[in-house]
Amino acid sequence: MALSTSSNFAKPDDAFRMIVEAHRGLSDAQSGDLDAALVLVLANHIGDLEVLREAIELARRRLVDGSQQQQQQQQ
């Protein structure tokens, strides 16, 4: 199975809204715990180590790229 990076949701805005709403009323620590639990549940659902590895690499790359862009904008 290959990592799918295009939306698989019929209503992607609804999916995003559902995730945001799940965090409503939580502390920062609780929100982080929710994110971690959700990642583990979904990683288990995927059940493919290579897809998980690719997803982790993509997420880290986006995080690093975003940090670099912020630093450039501050200069």
PDB file of N, CA, C and O in Angstrom:
ATOM      1  N   MET A   1       0.855  -1.168   0.000  1.00  0.00           N
ATOM      2  CA  MET A   1       0.000   0.000   0.000  1.00  0.00           C
ATOM      3  C   MET A   1       0.905   1.236   0.000  1.00  0.00           C
ATOM      4  O   MET A   1       1.873   1.308   0.758  1.00  0.00           O
ATOM      5  N   ALA A   2       0.582   2.197  -0.850  1.00  0.00           N
ATOM      6  CA  ALA A   2       1.346   3.444  -0.915  1.00  0.00           C
ATOM      7  C   ALA A   2       0.649   4.511  -0.082  1.00  0.00           C
ATOM      8  O   ALA A   2      -0.567   4.475   0.102  1.00  0.00           O
ATOM      9  N   LEU A   3       1.428   5.452   0.414  1.00  0.00           N
ATOM     10  CA  LEU A   3       0.877   6.563   1.176  1.00  0.00           C
ATOM     11  C   LEU A   3       0.046   7.439   0.258  1.00  0.00           C
ATOM     12  O   LEU A   3       0.530   7.891  -0.779  1.00  0.00           O
ATOM     13  N   SER A   4      -1.186   7.678   0.631  1.00  0.00           N
ATOM     14  CA  SER A   4      -2.068   8.555  -0.125  1.00  0.00           C
ATOM     15  C   SER A   4      -2.012   9.944   0.491  1.00  0.00           C
ATOM     16  O   SER A   4      -2.292  10.108   1.678  1.00  0.00           O
ATOM     17  N   THR A   5      -1.649  10.952  -0.312  1.00  0.00           N
ATOM     18  CA  THR A   5      -1.569  12.314   0.209  1.00  0.00           C
ATOM     19  C   THR A   5      -2.685  13.199  -0.335  1.00  0.00           C
ATOM     20  O   THR A   5      -2.771  14.375   0.016  1.00  0.00           O
ATOM     21  N   SER A   6      -3.526  12.647  -1.178  1.00  0.00           N
ATOM     22  CA  SER A   6      -4.688  13.408  -1.643  1.00  0.00           C
ATOM     23  C   SER A   6      -5.856  13.086  -0.717  1.00  0.00           C
ATOM     24  O   SER A   6      -5.874  12.041  -0.067  1.00  0.00           O
ATOM     25  N   SER A   7      -6.825  13.986  -0.664  1.00  0.00           N
ATOM     26  CA  SER A   7      -7.941  13.798   0.249  1.00  0.00           C
ATOM     27  C   SER A   7      -8.776  12.583  -0.145  1.00  0.00           C
ATOM     28  O   SER A   7      -9.126  12.407  -1.311  1.00  0.00           O
ATOM     29  N   ASN A   8      -9.084  11.761   0.833  1.00  0.00           N
ATOM     30  CA  ASN A   8      -9.956  10.614   0.627  1.00  0.00           C
ATOM     31  C   ASN A   8     -11.344  10.858   1.204  1.00  0.00           C
ATOM     32  O   ASN A   8     -12.186   9.960   1.212  1.00  0.00           O
ATOM     33  N   PHE A   9     -11.580  12.070   1.684  1.00  0.00           N
ATOM     34  CA  PHE A   9     -12.861  12.417   2.290  1.00  0.00           C
ATOM     35  C   PHE A   9     -13.779  13.047   1.255  1.00  0.00           C
ATOM     36  O   PHE A   9     -13.350  13.871   0.447  1.00  0.00           O
ATOM     37  N   ALA A  10     -15.050  12.650   1.287  1.00  0.00           N
ATOM     38  CA  ALA A  10     -16.037  13.294   0.425  1.00  0.00           C
ATOM     39  C   ALA A  10     -16.207  14.750   0.842  1.00  0.00           C
ATOM     40  O   ALA A  10     -16.470  15.617   0.009  1.00  0.00           O
ATOM     41  N   LYS A  11     -16.054  15.007   2.133  1.00  0.00           N
ATOM     42  CA  LYS A  11     -16.180  16.362   2.676  1.00  0.00           C
ATOM     43  C   LYS A  11     -14.967  16.656   3.552  1.00  0.00           C
ATOM     44  O   LYS A  11     -15.050  16.544   4.776  1.00  0.00           O
ATOM     45  N   PRO A  12     -13.837  17.033   2.942  1.00  0.00           N
ATOM     46  CA  PRO A  12     -12.613  17.257   3.721  1.00  0.00           C
ATOM     47  C   PRO A  12     -12.751  18.354   4.770  1.00  0.00           C
ATOM     48  O   PRO A  12     -12.138  18.266   5.834  1.00  0.00           O
ATOM     49  N   ASP A  13     -13.541  19.384   4.490  1.00  0.00           N
ATOM     50  CA  ASP A  13     -13.729  20.450   5.482  1.00  0.00           C
ATOM     51  C   ASP A  13     -14.425  19.916   6.729  1.00  0.00           C
ATOM     52  O   ASP A  13     -14.123  20.345   7.843  1.00  0.00           O
ATOM     53  N   ASP A  14     -15.352  18.983   6.546  1.00  0.00           N
ATOM     54  CA  ASP A  14     -16.035  18.380   7.688  1.00  0.00           C
ATOM     55  C   ASP A  14     -15.073  17.543   8.527  1.00  0.00           C
ATOM     56  O   ASP A  14     -15.160  17.534   9.755  1.00  0.00           O
ATOM     57  N   ALA A  15     -14.158  16.841   7.863  1.00  0.00           N
ATOM     58  CA  ALA A  15     -13.162  16.041   8.580  1.00  0.00           C
ATOM     59  C   ALA A  15     -12.250  16.948   9.399  1.00  0.00           C
ATOM     60  O   ALA A  15     -11.963  16.659  10.561  1.00  0.00           O
ATOM     61  N   PHE A  16     -11.795  18.047   8.794  1.00  0.00           N
ATOM     62  CA  PHE A  16     -10.943  19.000   9.497  1.00  0.00           C
ATOM     63  C   PHE A  16     -11.694  19.591  10.689  1.00  0.00           C
ATOM     64  O   PHE A  16     -11.145  19.687  11.786  1.00  0.00           O
ATOM     65  N   ARG A  17     -12.932  19.980  10.475  1.00  0.00           N
ATOM     66  CA  ARG A  17     -13.748  20.570  11.540  1.00  0.00           C
ATOM     67  C   ARG A  17     -13.931  19.573  12.697  1.00  0.00           C
ATOM     68  O   ARG A  17     -13.894  19.965  13.864  1.00  0.00           O
ATOM     69  N   MET A  18     -14.127  18.298  12.377  1.00  0.00           N
ATOM     70  CA  MET A  18     -14.299  17.269  13.404  1.00  0.00           C
ATOM     71  C   MET A  18     -13.049  17.163  14.285  1.00  0.00           C
ATOM     72  O   MET A  18     -13.149  17.027  15.505  1.00  0.00           O
ATOM     73  N   ILE A  19     -11.891  17.226  13.661  1.00  0.00           N
ATOM     74  CA  ILE A  19     -10.638  17.149  14.419  1.00  0.00           C
ATOM     75  C   ILE A  19     -10.471  18.380  15.298  1.00  0.00           C
ATOM     76  O   ILE A  19     -10.096  18.266  16.465  1.00  0.00           O
ATOM     77  N   VAL A  20     -10.744  19.542  14.749  1.00  0.00           N
ATOM     78  CA  VAL A  20     -10.643  20.783  15.525  1.00  0.00           C
ATOM     79  C   VAL A  20     -11.620  20.747  16.703  1.00  0.00           C
ATOM     80  O   VAL A  20     -11.249  21.092  17.825  1.00  0.00           O
ATOM     81  N   GLU A  21     -12.841  20.339  16.459  1.00  0.00           N
ATOM     82  CA  GLU A  21     -13.866  20.294  17.520  1.00  0.00           C
ATOM     83  C   GLU A  21     -13.494  19.306  18.626  1.00  0.00           C
ATOM     84  O   GLU A  21     -13.842  19.519  19.787  1.00  0.00           O
ATOM     85  N   ALA A  22     -12.796  18.237  18.278  1.00  0.00           N
ATOM     86  CA  ALA A  22     -12.380  17.249  19.284  1.00  0.00           C
ATOM     87  C   ALA A  22     -11.442  17.876  20.312  1.00  0.00           C
ATOM     88  O   ALA A  22     -11.339  17.380  21.434  1.00  0.00           O
ATOM     89  N   HIS A  23     -10.757  18.960  19.945  1.00  0.00           N
ATOM     90  CA  HIS A  23      -9.818  19.633  20.838  1.00  0.00           C
ATOM     91  C   HIS A  23     -10.467  20.727  21.677  1.00  0.00           C
ATOM     92  O   HIS A  23      -9.864  21.229  22.626  1.00  0.00           O
ATOM     93  N   ARG A  24     -11.680  21.090  21.332  1.00  0.00           N
ATOM     94  CA  ARG A  24     -12.351  22.197  22.028  1.00  0.00           C
ATOM     95  C   ARG A  24     -12.504  21.891  23.519  1.00  0.00           C
ATOM     96  O   ARG A  24     -12.990  20.827  23.903  1.00  0.00           O
ATOM     97  N   GLY A  25     -12.086  22.834  24.338  1.00  0.00           N
ATOM     98  CA  GLY A  25     -12.225  22.699  25.778  1.00  0.00           C
ATOM     99  C   GLY A  25     -11.105  21.926  26.459  1.00  0.00           C
ATOM    100  O   GLY A  25     -11.113  21.771  27.680  1.00  0.00           O
ATOM    101  N   LEU A  26     -10.153  21.444  25.689  1.00  0.00           N
ATOM    102  CA  LEU A  26      -9.039  20.686  26.273  1.00  0.00           C
ATOM    103  C   LEU A  26      -7.874  21.620  26.569  1.00  0.00           C
ATOM    104  O   LEU A  26      -7.670  22.621  25.883  1.00  0.00           O
ATOM    105  N   SER A  27      -7.126  21.278  27.589  1.00  0.00           N
ATOM    106  CA  SER A  27      -5.884  22.005  27.862  1.00  0.00           C
ATOM    107  C   SER A  27      -4.873  21.653  26.779  1.00  0.00           C
ATOM    108  O   SER A  27      -5.099  20.732  25.993  1.00  0.00           O
ATOM    109  N   ASP A  28      -3.762  22.379  26.733  1.00  0.00           N
ATOM    110  CA  ASP A  28      -2.708  22.069  25.767  1.00  0.00           C
ATOM    111  C   ASP A  28      -2.200  20.640  25.962  1.00  0.00           C
ATOM    112  O   ASP A  28      -1.965  19.918  24.992  1.00  0.00           O
ATOM    113  N   ALA A  29      -2.033  20.240  27.217  1.00  0.00           N
ATOM    114  CA  ALA A  29      -1.552  18.882  27.509  1.00  0.00           C
ATOM    115  C   ALA A  29      -2.568  17.836  27.058  1.00  0.00           C
ATOM    116  O   ALA A  29      -2.198  16.823  26.464  1.00  0.00           O
ATOM    117  N   GLN A  30      -3.838  18.078  27.336  1.00  0.00           N
ATOM    118  CA  GLN A  30      -4.879  17.140  26.911  1.00  0.00           C
ATOM    119  C   GLN A  30      -4.974  17.082  25.392  1.00  0.00           C
ATOM    120  O   GLN A  30      -5.184  16.014  24.817  1.00  0.00           O
ATOM    121  N   SER A  31      -4.821  18.221  24.754  1.00  0.00           N
ATOM    122  CA  SER A  31      -4.857  18.275  23.296  1.00  0.00           C
ATOM    123  C   SER A  31      -3.708  17.464  22.697  1.00  0.00           C
ATOM    124  O   SER A  31      -3.896  16.738  21.721  1.00  0.00           O
ATOM    125  N   GLY A  32      -2.528  17.591  23.282  1.00  0.00           N
ATOM    126  CA  GLY A  32      -1.382  16.799  22.836  1.00  0.00           C
ATOM    127  C   GLY A  32      -1.615  15.309  23.041  1.00  0.00           C
ATOM    128  O   GLY A  32      -1.249  14.489  22.199  1.00  0.00           O
ATOM    129  N   ASP A  33      -2.230  14.970  24.172  1.00  0.00           N
ATOM    130  CA  ASP A  33      -2.543  13.557  24.446  1.00  0.00           C
ATOM    131  C   ASP A  33      -3.561  13.016  23.442  1.00  0.00           C
ATOM    132  O   ASP A  33      -3.444  11.882  22.977  1.00  0.00           O
ATOM    133  N   LEU A  34      -4.556  13.836  23.115  1.00  0.00           N
ATOM    134  CA  LEU A  34      -5.549  13.429  22.122  1.00  0.00           C
ATOM    135  C   LEU A  34      -4.879  13.186  20.774  1.00  0.00           C
ATOM    136  O   LEU A  34      -5.142  12.178  20.118  1.00  0.00           O
ATOM    137  N   ASP A  35      -4.009  14.113  20.362  1.00  0.00           N
ATOM    138  CA  ASP A  35      -3.300  13.941  19.098  1.00  0.00           C
ATOM    139  C   ASP A  35      -2.480  12.656  19.089  1.00  0.00           C
ATOM    140  O   ASP A  35      -2.494  11.913  18.107  1.00  0.00           O
ATOM    141  N   ALA A  36      -1.772  12.396  20.175  1.00  0.00           N
ATOM    142  CA  ALA A  36      -0.951  11.181  20.258  1.00  0.00           C
ATOM    143  C   ALA A  36      -1.812   9.925  20.193  1.00  0.00           C
ATOM    144  O   ALA A  36      -1.466   8.964  19.505  1.00  0.00           O
ATOM    145  N   ALA A  37      -2.932   9.934  20.908  1.00  0.00           N
ATOM    146  CA  ALA A  37      -3.821   8.773  20.889  1.00  0.00           C
ATOM    147  C   ALA A  37      -4.411   8.564  19.498  1.00  0.00           C
ATOM    148  O   ALA A  37      -4.515   7.433  19.023  1.00  0.00           O
ATOM    149  N   LEU A  38      -4.796   9.660  18.849  1.00  0.00           N
ATOM    150  CA  LEU A  38      -5.355   9.565  17.504  1.00  0.00           C
ATOM    151  C   LEU A  38      -4.324   9.026  16.514  1.00  0.00           C
ATOM    152  O   LEU A  38      -4.650   8.198  15.663  1.00  0.00           O
ATOM    153  N   VAL A  39      -3.086   9.495  16.625  1.00  0.00           N
ATOM    154  CA  VAL A  39      -2.020   8.993  15.755  1.00  0.00           C
ATOM    155  C   VAL A  39      -1.838   7.492  15.935  1.00  0.00           C
ATOM    156  O   VAL A  39      -1.711   6.761  14.953  1.00  0.00           O
ATOM    157  N   LEU A  40      -1.822   7.030  17.178  1.00  0.00           N
ATOM    158  CA  LEU A  40      -1.616   5.604  17.435  1.00  0.00           C
ATOM    159  C   LEU A  40      -2.777   4.762  16.918  1.00  0.00           C
ATOM    160  O   LEU A  40      -2.565   3.692  16.348  1.00  0.00           O
ATOM    161  N   VAL A  41      -4.001   5.242  17.117  1.00  0.00           N
ATOM    162  CA  VAL A  41      -5.176   4.514  16.629  1.00  0.00           C
ATOM    163  C   VAL A  41      -5.140   4.417  15.104  1.00  0.00           C
ATOM    164  O   VAL A  41      -5.358   3.344  14.542  1.00  0.00           O
ATOM    165  N   LEU A  42      -4.865   5.537  14.441  1.00  0.00           N
ATOM    166  CA  LEU A  42      -4.844   5.539  12.974  1.00  0.00           C
ATOM    167  C   LEU A  42      -3.650   4.767  12.416  1.00  0.00           C
ATOM    168  O   LEU A  42      -3.771   4.110  11.383  1.00  0.00           O
ATOM    169  N   ALA A  43      -2.493   4.839  13.091  1.00  0.00           N
ATOM    170  CA  ALA A  43      -1.333   4.059  12.654  1.00  0.00           C
ATOM    171  C   ALA A  43      -1.641   2.569  12.729  1.00  0.00           C
ATOM    172  O   ALA A  43      -1.273   1.808  11.834  1.00  0.00           O
ATOM    173  N   ASN A  44      -2.309   2.160  13.786  1.00  0.00           N
ATOM    174  CA  ASN A  44      -2.705   0.761  13.915  1.00  0.00           C
ATOM    175  C   ASN A  44      -3.682   0.376  12.808  1.00  0.00           C
ATOM    176  O   ASN A  44      -3.600  -0.722  12.256  1.00  0.00           O
ATOM    177  N   HIS A  45      -4.597   1.271  12.489  1.00  0.00           N
ATOM    178  CA  HIS A  45      -5.573   1.009  11.431  1.00  0.00           C
ATOM    179  C   HIS A  45      -4.863   0.814  10.092  1.00  0.00           C
ATOM    180  O   HIS A  45      -5.236  -0.062   9.312  1.00  0.00           O
ATOM    181  N   ILE A  46      -3.844   1.628   9.826  1.00  0.00           N
ATOM    182  CA  ILE A  46      -3.080   1.494   8.582  1.00  0.00           C
ATOM    183  C   ILE A  46      -2.381   0.142   8.556  1.00  0.00           C
ATOM    184  O   ILE A  46      -2.476  -0.600   7.578  1.00  0.00           O
ATOM    185  N   GLY A  47      -1.675  -0.172   9.645  1.00  0.00           N
ATOM    186  CA  GLY A  47      -1.069  -1.484   9.792  1.00  0.00           C
ATOM    187  C   GLY A  47       0.065  -1.808   8.829  1.00  0.00           C
ATOM    188  O   GLY A  47       0.392  -2.978   8.632  1.00  0.00           O
ATOM    189  N   ASP A  48       0.663  -0.794   8.233  1.00  0.00           N
ATOM    190  CA  ASP A  48       1.736  -1.005   7.264  1.00  0.00           C
ATOM    191  C   ASP A  48       2.922  -0.132   7.681  1.00  0.00           C
ATOM    192  O   ASP A  48       2.846   1.096   7.630  1.00  0.00           O
ATOM    193  N   LEU A  49       4.012  -0.772   8.093  1.00  0.00           N
ATOM    194  CA  LEU A  49       5.166  -0.031   8.602  1.00  0.00           C
ATOM    195  C   LEU A  49       5.782   0.891   7.552  1.00  0.00           C
ATOM    196  O   LEU A  49       6.234   1.986   7.885  1.00  0.00           O
ATOM    197  N   GLU A  50       5.804   0.469   6.307  1.00  0.00           N
ATOM    198  CA  GLU A  50       6.405   1.307   5.264  1.00  0.00           C
ATOM    199  C   GLU A  50       5.560   2.557   5.028  1.00  0.00           C
ATOM    200  O   GLU A  50       6.113   3.643   4.850  1.00  0.00           O
ATOM    201  N   VAL A  51       4.261   2.432   5.021  1.00  0.00           N
ATOM    202  CA  VAL A  51       3.375   3.593   4.869  1.00  0.00           C
ATOM    203  C   VAL A  51       3.528   4.512   6.078  1.00  0.00           C
ATOM    204  O   VAL A  51       3.585   5.733   5.930  1.00  0.00           O
ATOM    205  N   LEU A  52       3.595   3.932   7.263  1.00  0.00           N
ATOM    206  CA  LEU A  52       3.786   4.730   8.470  1.00  0.00           C
ATOM    207  C   LEU A  52       5.112   5.480   8.416  1.00  0.00           C
ATOM    208  O   LEU A  52       5.167   6.661   8.756  1.00  0.00           O
ATOM    209  N   ARG A  53       6.180   4.809   7.992  1.00  0.00           N
ATOM    210  CA  ARG A  53       7.498   5.442   7.870  1.00  0.00           C
ATOM    211  C   ARG A  53       7.438   6.614   6.885  1.00  0.00           C
ATOM    212  O   ARG A  53       7.977   7.686   7.159  1.00  0.00           O
ATOM    213  N   GLU A  54       6.790   6.410   5.754  1.00  0.00           N
ATOM    214  CA  GLU A  54       6.671   7.470   4.755  1.00  0.00           C
ATOM    215  C   GLU A  54       5.859   8.654   5.296  1.00  0.00           C
ATOM    216  O   GLU A  54       6.197   9.811   5.048  1.00  0.00           O
ATOM    217  N   ALA A  55       4.797   8.355   6.030  1.00  0.00           N
ATOM    218  CA  ALA A  55       3.967   9.414   6.606  1.00  0.00           C
ATOM    219  C   ALA A  55       4.750  10.220   7.643  1.00  0.00           C
ATOM    220  O   ALA A  55       4.638  11.445   7.691  1.00  0.00           O
ATOM    221  N   ILE A  56       5.535   9.541   8.467  1.00  0.00           N
ATOM    222  CA  ILE A  56       6.357  10.228   9.471  1.00  0.00           C
ATOM    223  C   ILE A  56       7.371  11.129   8.785  1.00  0.00           C
ATOM    224  O   ILE A  56       7.553  12.279   9.186  1.00  0.00           O
ATOM    225  N   GLU A  57       8.027  10.619   7.764  1.00  0.00           N
ATOM    226  CA  GLU A  57       9.024  11.419   7.041  1.00  0.00           C
ATOM    227  C   GLU A  57       8.379  12.646   6.398  1.00  0.00           C
ATOM    228  O   GLU A  57       8.947  13.737   6.446  1.00  0.00           O
ATOM    229  N   LEU A  58       7.207  12.478   5.802  1.00  0.00           N
ATOM    230  CA  LEU A  58       6.510  13.601   5.176  1.00  0.00           C
ATOM    231  C   LEU A  58       6.118  14.646   6.221  1.00  0.00           C
ATOM    232  O   LEU A  58       6.309  15.843   6.011  1.00  0.00           O
ATOM    233  N   ALA A  59       5.575  14.193   7.333  1.00  0.00           N
ATOM    234  CA  ALA A  59       5.162  15.117   8.392  1.00  0.00           C
ATOM    235  C   ALA A  59       6.359  15.882   8.956  1.00  0.00           C
ATOM    236  O   ALA A  59       6.271  17.088   9.186  1.00  0.00           O
ATOM    237  N   ARG A  60       7.463  15.195   9.176  1.00  0.00           N
ATOM    238  CA  ARG A  60       8.664  15.860   9.699  1.00  0.00           C
ATOM    239  C   ARG A  60       9.211  16.870   8.688  1.00  0.00           C
ATOM    240  O   ARG A  60       9.625  17.969   9.058  1.00  0.00           O
ATOM    241  N   ARG A  61       9.207  16.491   7.425  1.00  0.00           N
ATOM    242  CA  ARG A  61       9.687  17.394   6.379  1.00  0.00           C
ATOM    243  C   ARG A  61       8.830  18.664   6.339  1.00  0.00           C
ATOM    244  O   ARG A  61       9.361  19.769   6.228  1.00  0.00           O
ATOM    245  N   ARG A  62       7.523  18.506   6.428  1.00  0.00           N
ATOM    246  CA  ARG A  62       6.632  19.669   6.424  1.00  0.00           C
ATOM    247  C   ARG A  62       6.848  20.537   7.650  1.00  0.00           C
ATOM    248  O   ARG A  62       6.782  21.763   7.562  1.00  0.00           O
ATOM    249  N   LEU A  63       7.105  19.913   8.792  1.00  0.00           N
ATOM    250  CA  LEU A  63       7.359  20.654  10.014  1.00  0.00           C
ATOM    251  C   LEU A  63       8.645  21.468   9.889  1.00  0.00           C
ATOM    252  O   LEU A  63       8.673  22.646  10.244  1.00  0.00           O
ATOM    253  N   VAL A  64       9.691  20.853   9.395  1.00  0.00           N
ATOM    254  CA  VAL A  64      10.977  21.530   9.221  1.00  0.00           C
ATOM    255  C   VAL A  64      10.846  22.642   8.188  1.00  0.00           C
ATOM    256  O   VAL A  64      11.342  23.748   8.405  1.00  0.00           O
ATOM    257  N   ASP A  65      10.183  22.363   7.066  1.00  0.00           N
ATOM    258  CA  ASP A  65      10.001  23.383   6.029  1.00  0.00           C
ATOM    259  C   ASP A  65       9.219  24.575   6.577  1.00  0.00           C
ATOM    260  O   ASP A  65       9.548  25.723   6.277  1.00  0.00           O
ATOM    261  N   GLY A  66       8.186  24.310   7.376  1.00  0.00           N
ATOM    262  CA  GLY A  66       7.398  25.382   7.969  1.00  0.00           C
ATOM    263  C   GLY A  66       8.210  26.220   8.936  1.00  0.00           C
ATOM    264  O   GLY A  66       8.067  27.442   8.966  1.00  0.00           O
ATOM    265  N   SER A  67       9.054  25.589   9.721  1.00  0.00           N
ATOM    266  CA  SER A  67       9.915  26.305  10.666  1.00  0.00           C
ATOM    267  C   SER A  67      10.919  27.188   9.922  1.00  0.00           C
ATOM    268  O   SER A  67      11.184  28.319  10.331  1.00  0.00           O
ATOM    269  N   GLN A  68      11.466  26.670   8.843  1.00  0.00           N
ATOM    270  CA  GLN A  68      12.425  27.443   8.058  1.00  0.00           C
ATOM    271  C   GLN A  68      11.750  28.650   7.417  1.00  0.00           C
ATOM    272  O   GLN A  68      12.344  29.726   7.351  1.00  0.00           O
ATOM    273  N   GLN A  69      10.528  28.486   6.949  1.00  0.00           N
ATOM    274  CA  GLN A  69       9.809  29.604   6.354  1.00  0.00           C
ATOM    275  C   GLN A  69       9.522  30.682   7.393  1.00  0.00           C
ATOM    276  O   GLN A  69       9.626  31.869   7.087  1.00  0.00           O
ATOM    277  N   GLN A  70       9.165  30.293   8.610  1.00  0.00           N
ATOM    278  CA  GLN A  70       8.913  31.260   9.676  1.00  0.00           C
ATOM    279  C   GLN A  70      10.177  32.044   9.987  1.00  0.00           C
ATOM    280  O   GLN A  70      10.126  33.261  10.164  1.00  0.00           O
ATOM    281  N   GLN A  71      11.311  31.357  10.056  1.00  0.00           N
ATOM    282  CA  GLN A  71      12.574  32.023  10.354  1.00  0.00           C
ATOM    283  C   GLN A  71      12.937  33.027   9.265  1.00  0.00           C
ATOM    284  O   GLN A  71      13.432  34.115   9.562  1.00  0.00           O
ATOM    285  N   GLN A  72      12.696  32.670   8.014  1.00  0.00           N
ATOM    286  CA  GLN A  72      13.005  33.569   6.910  1.00  0.00           C
ATOM    287  C   GLN A  72      12.109  34.800   6.951  1.00  0.00           C
ATOM    288  O   GLN A  72      12.564  35.901   6.641  1.00  0.00           O
ATOM    289  N   GLN A  73      10.840  34.633   7.329  1.00  0.00           N
ATOM    290  CA  GLN A  73       9.907  35.754   7.396  1.00  0.00           C
ATOM    291  C   GLN A  73      10.266  36.708   8.535  1.00  0.00           C
ATOM    292  O   GLN A  73       9.998  37.906   8.445  1.00  0.00           O
ATOM    293  N   GLN A  74      10.868  36.189   9.599  1.00  0.00           N
ATOM    294  CA  GLN A  74      11.233  37.015  10.750  1.00  0.00           C
ATOM    295  C   GLN A  74      12.498  37.825  10.486  1.00  0.00           C
ATOM    296  O   GLN A  74      12.769  38.786  11.205  1.00  0.00           O
ATOM    297  N   GLN A  75      13.264  37.463   9.485  1.00  0.00           N
ATOM    298  CA  GLN A  75      14.534  38.150   9.210  1.00  0.00           C
ATOM    299  C   GLN A  75      14.315  39.395   8.390  1.00  0.00           C
ATOM    300  O   GLN A  75      15.273  40.097   8.066  1.00  0.00           O
TER     301      GLN A  75
END
